[in-house]
Amino acid sequence: MWDRLLVDCRIATMEPAPSNPLGVIESGAIGIQDGRIVRVGKRTDLAGFRAREVVPLGGAWVTPGLIDCHTHLIFAGTRANEHAMRRAGASYEEIAQAGGGIASTVAATRAAPNDRLLAAASGRLHALIEGGVTTVEIKSGYALDVEGEIRLLRCADALAASEPVRVVPTLLALHALPKEWAERRSDYVAMIADELIPLAARQRLAASVDAFCDRIAFTPDEVERLFKAALANGLPVRLHAEQLSNQNGAVLAAKYKALSADHLEHLDEAGAKALAKAGTVAVLLPGAFYALQESRRPPLELLRRHKVPIAIATDCNPGTSPMLSPTLAMNMACTLFGLTPEEALAGMTLNAARALGLAHEVGSIVAGKAADLCVWRIKSPAELGYWIGLPGPERRIFGGQDS
C-alpha cells in the first residue's frame, strides 16, 4: 500500500515527446511511497492501487517542484545605494571600480555573525520556497578567504538541515579579488586552488566549484588553474561566463565538462558549439539582465540551433538581481529573452536539475525520482510564464509531504 495517491489532476511530467513537449498526462494520478514517486499515469491506469491517503486535486495542474539552480542567498546588507547609482547612469564596472559591487557585500558579510547571516538567508529562502522552489543551489563567494568561505558553506549546510528544501552548496571560489591581494594576484589564486578547494572537498561542504570569468573578475588562465584543482579534488565545475564580455569562458567551461555556464549574454557560436558537445547547460539569468539594464540578450537562437539545454534561475544576490520569485524569473525569460512558456518551465525543472547534476533525482515526474511537486490552480502551464510574479503554488510537496 502506498503512502499517498494524488488524483484528479493534469500532470506536466516534463518528459517530452515530439507532439507533447511537457509530457502532459490528462486525468492523471501520482503514487508516492517513502518520499518517492512510484507510479505516474492516467487515473484509470492506477485504479487497482491502494494508498493510505488519497488526495483529490480538483483538476489542478501538477508540475515538478521548481529548481533555482543559481543563487547567492547568503550575504549581509543590501546594495540599494548602487541601484540609485545605476539609475544615475553608472555602469556595473564603474560601481565596482569605485569600491562598490561585490567588495561592499564582502565587507558586510565578513562582519556579520552567523546568526544574523542565517536569519537573513532563511527569510530569502522562505520566499523562494513559497514560490514553489523545492531545490535551490546556494553559492558562497562573499568572504573571499579560506576561513570565511568555509563559514558560508557551513551556513548553507545549516539551512539545508532546518528547511523543507534540497540545498545544493556551491563553492564560488573565484568571485572577486580582495583589495588586500591586489598586488599578489597569482598568490591569491594559488591559495584558493591549493588550500580552499581541498579543504571544502575534505569536509564535503561543496557539491561543485564556480568562478567568475570576465574583465572585472578572473582570467581564463586563472579559472583554468581553479578548474584543475577542483577536478583533482573530485568536484565538478561551473562558470559565470560571457556576462559582460566574451572571454571564451564557455569554451573553457566545456573543456572541463562543466555542469553549467551561466549568464552568456556575449556567447558566440564557438562557445555554443562547445557547450553542446560537452553537454553543459546554459543557465540564463534574466534578473541580472533586467537590473543592469543590459541591451545584449543571450543568443537564444544559437543555443536552440545547437541544442544546448537551457535553464533559468533567479540569480538572487544583493547587487545585480535582488529577486526572490521563481515565476518572475520565468516571466522575464519569456518577455526579455524570448523563451517559449514550455522552455521556461523546462528551464526551472528538468534543465535546472541537469545544471546541478541532479537529473536522476529531480526535475521531472517519473517513477523513481523524489516526490517534489507543485500543485497550481491554473488553466495551462503557460500561465507560469505569463503572469508577472505569479504567487506560489496552491500546494507544495517536498519528499512526498505537504510543506
C-alpha positions as CSV (number, residue, x, y, z in Angstrom):
1,M,0.0,0.0,0.0
2,W,1.3,3.4,-1.0
3,D,1.6,6.4,1.4
4,R,-0.3,8.8,-0.9
5,L,-2.1,8.8,-4.2
6,L,-2.7,12.2,-5.9
7,V,-5.7,12.0,-8.2
8,D,-7.9,14.2,-10.4
9,C,-5.0,16.3,-11.8
10,R,-3.3,17.2,-15.0
11,I,0.4,16.4,-14.9
12,A,3.2,18.2,-16.7
13,T,5.7,15.4,-16.3
14,M,8.5,17.2,-18.2
15,E,9.3,14.1,-20.0
16,P,8.9,15.4,-23.6
17,A,7.6,13.7,-26.7
18,P,7.5,15.2,-30.2
19,S,3.9,16.2,-30.0
20,N,3.8,16.7,-26.3
21,P,6.7,18.9,-25.1
22,L,5.7,19.0,-21.5
23,G,4.8,15.3,-21.3
24,V,1.3,16.1,-20.3
25,I,-1.0,13.4,-18.8
26,E,-4.7,14.3,-18.6
27,S,-6.8,12.9,-15.8
28,G,-3.7,11.8,-14.1
29,A,-2.6,10.2,-10.8
30,I,0.7,10.0,-9.0
31,G,1.6,7.3,-6.5
32,I,4.0,8.2,-3.7
33,Q,5.8,5.9,-1.3
34,D,8.7,6.8,1.2
35,G,9.1,10.2,-0.3
36,R,9.5,9.0,-3.9
37,I,7.3,8.7,-6.9
38,V,6.4,5.1,-7.6
39,R,3.8,5.4,-10.4
40,V,2.6,8.1,-12.8
41,G,-0.2,7.7,-15.3
42,K,-3.8,8.1,-16.0
43,R,-6.2,7.6,-13.1
44,T,-7.7,4.6,-14.8
45,D,-4.3,3.0,-15.1
46,L,-3.7,3.3,-11.3
47,A,-7.3,2.3,-10.3
48,G,-6.1,-1.0,-8.8
49,F,-3.6,0.5,-6.5
50,R,-4.4,1.5,-2.9
51,A,-2.9,4.2,-0.7
52,R,-3.2,5.3,2.9
53,E,-4.2,8.8,1.8
54,V,-6.0,9.6,-1.5
55,V,-5.6,13.3,-2.3
56,P,-8.1,14.7,-4.9
57,L,-6.7,17.8,-6.6
58,G,-9.9,19.0,-8.3
59,G,-8.4,19.3,-11.8
60,A,-5.3,21.3,-10.8
61,W,-2.0,21.1,-12.7
62,V,0.9,19.3,-11.2
63,T,4.5,20.1,-12.2
64,P,7.8,19.1,-10.7
65,G,8.9,21.3,-7.9
66,L,10.8,24.3,-9.2
67,I,14.6,24.3,-9.1
68,D,16.5,27.5,-8.6
69,C,19.9,26.5,-9.9
70,H,21.9,29.8,-9.4
71,T,21.6,31.9,-6.2
72,H,23.8,33.8,-3.8
73,L,21.4,33.7,-0.9
74,I,23.9,34.0,2.0
75,F,25.0,37.6,2.5
76,A,24.7,40.6,4.8
77,G,23.4,44.0,4.0
78,T,22.0,45.3,0.7
79,R,23.3,47.4,-2.2
80,A,20.3,49.7,-2.6
81,N,22.6,52.6,-3.0
82,E,24.0,51.0,-6.1
83,H,20.5,50.8,-7.5
84,A,20.4,54.6,-7.2
85,M,23.8,54.9,-8.8
86,R,22.8,52.8,-11.8
87,R,19.6,55.0,-12.2
88,A,22.0,57.9,-12.4
89,G,23.9,56.3,-15.2
90,A,26.8,54.4,-13.5
91,S,27.8,51.0,-15.0
92,Y,28.4,47.8,-13.2
93,E,32.1,48.1,-13.9
94,E,32.2,51.8,-12.7
95,I,30.5,50.9,-9.4
96,A,32.9,48.1,-8.8
97,Q,35.9,50.3,-9.6
98,A,34.6,52.9,-7.1
99,G,34.7,50.3,-4.3
100,G,31.1,49.1,-4.6
101,G,29.8,45.9,-6.0
102,I,30.9,42.6,-4.6
103,A,33.5,44.3,-2.4
104,S,30.8,46.1,-0.4
105,T,28.9,42.9,0.2
106,V,32.1,41.1,1.2
107,A,32.8,43.7,3.9
108,A,29.2,43.4,5.3
109,T,29.2,39.6,5.2
110,R,32.6,39.3,6.9
111,A,31.4,41.5,9.7
112,A,28.1,39.7,10.3
113,P,27.8,36.9,12.9
114,N,26.4,33.5,11.8
115,D,23.0,34.0,13.5
116,R,22.4,37.2,11.5
117,L,23.6,35.6,8.2
118,L,21.3,32.6,8.8
119,A,18.3,34.7,9.7
120,A,18.6,36.9,6.6
121,A,19.3,33.9,4.3
122,S,16.4,32.0,5.8
123,G,14.0,34.8,5.1
124,R,15.1,34.8,1.4
125,L,14.9,31.1,1.2
126,H,11.3,31.1,2.6
127,A,10.3,33.4,-0.2
128,L,11.7,31.0,-2.8
129,I,10.0,28.1,-1.1
130,E,6.7,29.9,-1.1
131,G,7.2,30.5,-4.8
132,G,7.4,26.7,-5.4
133,V,11.1,26.0,-5.2
134,T,12.0,22.6,-3.8
135,T,15.6,22.5,-4.8
136,V,18.0,25.5,-4.5
137,E,21.6,26.0,-5.3
138,I,23.4,28.3,-2.8
139,K,26.8,29.7,-3.6
140,S,29.4,31.0,-1.2
141,G,31.6,33.8,-2.6
142,Y,31.1,36.8,-0.3
143,A,34.0,36.1,2.1
144,L,37.0,35.7,-0.4
145,D,39.2,33.9,2.1
146,V,39.6,30.3,3.2
147,E,38.0,30.6,6.7
148,G,35.2,32.8,5.5
149,E,34.2,30.7,2.5
150,I,34.1,27.6,4.7
151,R,31.9,29.5,7.1
152,L,29.4,30.4,4.3
153,L,29.3,26.8,3.1
154,R,28.5,25.7,6.7
155,C,25.7,28.2,6.7
156,A,24.3,26.7,3.6
157,D,24.5,23.3,5.3
158,A,22.6,24.7,8.3
159,L,19.9,26.0,6.1
160,A,19.6,22.5,4.4
161,A,19.1,20.9,7.9
162,S,16.4,23.3,9.0
163,E,14.2,23.9,6.0
164,P,12.0,21.7,3.8
165,V,14.1,22.2,0.7
166,R,17.0,20.4,-1.0
167,V,20.1,22.7,-0.8
168,V,22.9,22.2,-3.3
169,P,26.0,24.1,-2.0
170,T,28.5,25.6,-4.5
171,L,31.9,26.9,-3.6
172,L,32.2,30.2,-5.6
173,A,35.9,30.1,-5.2
174,L,37.0,32.9,-7.5
175,H,34.4,35.7,-7.3
176,A,36.4,38.9,-6.9
177,L,39.9,39.8,-6.0
178,P,40.1,41.2,-2.4
179,K,41.8,44.6,-2.1
180,E,44.4,43.2,0.2
181,W,45.6,40.8,-2.5
182,A,45.6,43.4,-5.3
183,E,49.4,43.2,-5.7
184,R,49.6,39.4,-5.2
185,R,47.0,38.2,-7.6
186,S,48.7,34.9,-8.5
187,D,49.3,34.1,-4.8
188,Y,45.6,34.6,-4.2
189,V,44.6,32.2,-6.9
190,A,47.1,29.7,-5.6
191,M,45.7,29.9,-2.1
192,I,42.2,29.3,-3.3
193,A,43.3,26.4,-5.5
194,D,45.7,24.8,-3.1
195,E,44.0,25.4,0.3
196,L,40.4,26.3,0.0
197,I,39.3,23.7,-2.6
198,P,40.9,20.7,-0.9
199,L,39.5,21.8,2.5
200,A,36.0,22.2,1.2
201,A,36.3,18.8,-0.6
202,R,37.6,17.0,2.5
203,Q,34.8,18.4,4.6
204,R,32.3,17.6,1.9
205,L,30.8,21.1,2.1
206,A,30.5,21.7,-1.6
207,A,28.9,19.9,-4.5
208,S,30.8,21.9,-7.1
209,V,33.2,24.8,-7.7
210,D,32.3,28.0,-9.5
211,A,34.2,31.1,-10.7
212,F,33.5,34.5,-12.3
213,C,35.4,34.8,-15.6
214,D,35.3,38.3,-17.0
215,R,37.2,41.6,-17.4
216,I,36.4,42.8,-13.9
217,A,36.9,39.3,-12.4
218,F,39.3,36.5,-13.3
219,T,41.1,35.5,-16.5
220,P,40.6,32.2,-18.3
221,D,44.1,31.1,-17.2
222,E,43.3,31.8,-13.6
223,V,40.0,30.0,-13.9
224,E,41.7,27.0,-15.6
225,R,44.0,26.6,-12.6
226,L,41.0,26.6,-10.4
227,F,39.2,24.0,-12.5
228,K,42.2,21.7,-12.4
229,A,42.3,21.9,-8.7
230,A,38.5,21.2,-8.4
231,L,38.6,18.2,-10.6
232,A,41.7,16.9,-8.8
233,N,39.6,17.0,-5.6
234,G,36.6,15.3,-7.1
235,L,34.4,18.3,-7.5
236,P,32.7,19.2,-10.8
237,V,32.8,22.8,-12.0
238,R,30.5,25.6,-13.3
239,L,31.2,29.1,-14.5
240,H,29.9,32.6,-14.6
241,A,30.8,33.2,-18.3
242,E,30.3,35.8,-21.1
243,Q,28.2,38.1,-19.0
244,L,29.9,41.5,-19.6
245,S,32.3,40.4,-22.4
246,N,33.4,37.4,-24.3
247,Q,36.4,35.9,-22.6
248,N,35.9,32.4,-24.2
249,G,34.7,31.2,-20.8
250,A,32.1,29.0,-22.4
251,V,34.7,27.1,-24.3
252,L,36.8,26.8,-21.2
253,A,33.8,25.5,-19.2
254,A,33.1,23.0,-21.9
255,K,36.7,21.8,-22.0
256,Y,36.3,20.8,-18.3
257,K,32.8,19.3,-18.8
258,A,31.3,22.0,-16.6
259,L,27.8,21.3,-15.3
260,S,26.7,24.8,-16.4
261,A,27.8,28.1,-17.9
262,D,25.8,31.0,-16.6
263,H,24.8,34.4,-17.9
264,L,26.1,34.1,-21.5
265,E,25.0,37.4,-23.0
266,H,28.2,37.6,-25.0
267,L,28.3,34.0,-26.0
268,D,29.4,33.3,-29.6
269,E,28.9,30.3,-31.9
270,A,32.2,28.6,-31.0
271,G,31.1,28.8,-27.3
272,A,27.6,27.4,-28.1
273,K,29.0,24.5,-30.1
274,A,31.4,23.7,-27.3
275,L,28.6,23.7,-24.7
276,A,26.5,21.4,-26.9
277,K,29.3,19.0,-27.4
278,A,30.2,18.9,-23.7
279,G,26.5,18.6,-22.5
280,T,27.0,21.7,-20.4
281,V,23.7,23.5,-19.5
282,A,23.3,27.2,-20.4
283,V,21.8,28.9,-17.3
284,L,20.1,32.2,-18.3
285,L,19.7,34.9,-15.6
286,P,17.1,37.5,-16.7
287,G,17.1,39.2,-13.3
288,A,20.6,40.4,-13.7
289,F,20.0,41.4,-17.3
290,Y,17.0,43.5,-16.1
291,A,18.6,45.1,-13.1
292,L,21.7,46.1,-15.0
293,Q,19.6,47.4,-17.9
294,E,21.6,45.4,-20.4
295,S,20.8,45.6,-24.0
296,R,22.6,42.5,-25.3
297,R,20.5,39.4,-24.8
298,P,21.9,35.8,-24.6
299,P,21.9,34.4,-28.2
300,L,18.8,32.2,-27.8
301,E,18.8,31.1,-31.4
302,L,22.4,29.9,-31.2
303,L,21.5,27.8,-28.2
304,R,18.4,26.4,-29.9
305,R,20.3,25.7,-33.1
306,H,23.0,23.7,-31.3
307,K,20.5,22.1,-28.9
308,V,22.2,23.4,-25.7
309,P,19.9,22.7,-22.7
310,I,18.6,26.0,-21.3
311,A,17.9,26.5,-17.6
312,I,16.7,29.6,-15.8
313,A,17.4,30.9,-12.3
314,T,16.8,33.9,-10.1
315,D,20.5,34.7,-9.5
316,C,19.3,36.1,-6.2
317,N,22.0,38.4,-5.0
318,P,22.2,41.9,-3.3
319,G,23.7,43.8,-6.2
320,T,22.6,42.7,-9.6
321,S,19.5,40.5,-9.1
322,P,17.6,41.2,-5.9
323,M,14.8,38.8,-7.0
324,L,13.0,36.2,-4.9
325,S,10.3,35.0,-7.3
326,P,11.0,31.9,-9.4
327,T,7.9,32.6,-11.5
328,L,9.0,36.2,-12.1
329,A,12.3,34.7,-13.4
330,M,10.3,32.5,-15.8
331,N,8.2,35.5,-17.0
332,M,11.3,37.6,-17.6
333,A,12.9,34.8,-19.5
334,C,9.9,34.8,-21.8
335,T,9.4,38.5,-22.2
336,L,13.1,39.7,-22.1
337,F,14.9,36.8,-23.8
338,G,12.1,35.3,-26.0
339,L,11.8,31.8,-24.5
340,T,8.6,29.9,-25.0
341,P,6.5,29.1,-21.9
342,E,7.4,25.5,-22.4
343,E,11.1,26.4,-22.5
344,A,10.7,28.5,-19.4
345,L,9.1,25.7,-17.4
346,A,11.7,23.2,-18.6
347,G,14.3,25.8,-17.6
348,M,13.2,25.7,-14.0
349,T,12.6,22.0,-13.7
350,L,14.3,19.4,-15.9
351,N,17.2,21.5,-17.3
352,A,17.8,23.2,-13.9
353,A,18.2,19.7,-12.5
354,R,20.7,18.9,-15.2
355,A,22.6,22.1,-14.3
356,L,23.0,20.8,-10.8
357,G,23.9,17.2,-11.8
358,L,20.6,16.1,-10.3
359,A,18.6,15.0,-13.3
360,H,18.5,11.4,-11.9
361,E,16.8,12.7,-8.7
362,V,14.5,15.7,-9.5
363,G,13.2,17.8,-12.4
364,S,10.6,15.6,-13.9
365,I,7.7,13.5,-12.6
366,V,8.7,9.9,-13.3
367,A,8.8,6.8,-11.2
368,G,11.9,6.6,-9.0
369,K,12.5,10.3,-8.6
370,A,11.9,12.3,-5.4
371,A,8.3,13.3,-4.9
372,D,9.0,17.0,-5.1
373,L,5.9,18.6,-6.7
374,C,3.9,21.8,-7.1
375,V,0.2,21.9,-7.5
376,W,-1.1,25.0,-9.4
377,R,-4.6,26.3,-9.7
378,I,-4.1,27.4,-13.3
379,K,-5.7,26.6,-16.7
380,S,-2.5,26.0,-18.5
381,P,1.2,25.7,-17.6
382,A,1.8,28.7,-19.9
383,E,0.4,30.8,-17.1
384,L,3.6,30.2,-15.1
385,G,5.5,32.3,-17.6
386,Y,2.6,34.6,-18.4
387,W,1.7,36.2,-15.1
388,I,4.2,38.8,-13.8
389,G,5.3,37.4,-10.5
390,L,2.6,34.8,-10.1
391,P,2.2,33.8,-6.4
392,G,3.4,30.4,-5.4
393,P,1.6,27.1,-5.9
394,E,-1.6,26.1,-4.1
395,R,0.2,23.1,-2.7
396,R,4.0,22.4,-2.4
397,I,5.0,18.8,-1.9
398,F,8.6,18.0,-0.8
399,G,9.7,14.5,-0.3
400,G,6.1,13.3,-0.6
401,Q,4.7,15.6,2.1
402,D,2.9,18.9,2.0
403,S,5.3,21.6,3.2
